[in-house]
Amino acid sequence: TGNDALAAALSPAAAAAAARPLATRIPKAFWRGKLLNHEGPNAHAYKFNDGRHVEYMGERYKERVEAGGLYPERHGDCEASGKEDGDRARLLGVSLTVARPDIFDVKCHMFDPPKNFTCVPDAAAAAELERARDAVLKHSKALYEDEFLHQGNYTRYKYALNLPGQTSGSYSRNLNHLWSIGAGVLLWDSSIVEWYYPALTTGETHVAVNRSTAIPVLDRLEGDMKEVAKLVAGAQRVHGQHMCARCIAQYWRDVFAAIRARVRYDLVLDDKTKVLAVVEAEGACDVYHEVAVSFPADDKHNYHGSIAYYKNHKPTVSRGVGLCDWLRRERKQEKVRVVR
């Protein structure tokens, strides 16, 4: 099931976290991801002067990045619709590594930062982005890392930084597993709110940061290991109470139960005889079948959803019971329960 798959995906990182005490970890804030842009087709670093295109992860792209030749003068239109919010936040986050490489390890495995900020209405914000752009383009070789790091590697670090999602600054799925890796969680200050955020308290479960506060916050934390230990304990509570596989499954049960109660699905769906009659009348018995999908275990600690995992693993897909057969079976079991 999806519940079991998520539990299996999270368990290697949890095991690695337990084996790495806080005092033995690298005293840096860690992040890996994509730094791209939405400025249009003329802005992308993977387009060469002769018009040929290469894949982002291709060797030519890697050579171009490492040589620092990312065409800093090339950019498209300034994106004013909000699509660039995540890219801009990531640009600011990556620039922290340029400013303080001793406490930040924030790098990219895809690197093509936004460059045009002429439409940003706030002059101070535009200037901050321009400084970050210039810094990361100047140090592109040091900020690009083509190796994909699995979750277990995150546990080598004392702090885990979460940056907004690439598209429109939405939520980043990366955050889901950060609560369990035994690190202090740093959340980038943004307007995105996930379903479990009411359970979060800054200073207890995490610390909120932005480009101007991240450095002083980390300097302060490095001088107070009791506070860091409190943040780690708070993050692990978030995982244990809200983000574990069982917790997420229960949340969805609660959501669907609330919807069910609100629209009174019970008036129809609780009566298997009525549902069966509708399905049979519509000739849908052979249309709906249970589909079971399972993935093999991975001894390299890849996680479901990663490119590396799907390159090396093929799912097993099987056809299960049909809807009418399931309804008939459930109806018989209900009768048996009533008789007993």
Helices and strands as residue ranges (DSSP letters): H 2-18, G 22-24, E 26-35, H 59-66, H 85-99, E 104-111, H 123-138, H 140-143, H 151-154, E 157-162, H 175-178, E 184-188, G 197-199, E 207-209, H 214-222, H 225-238, I 239-243, H 245-263, H 266-269, H 272-281, E 289-294, H 307-312, E 316-322, H 323-339
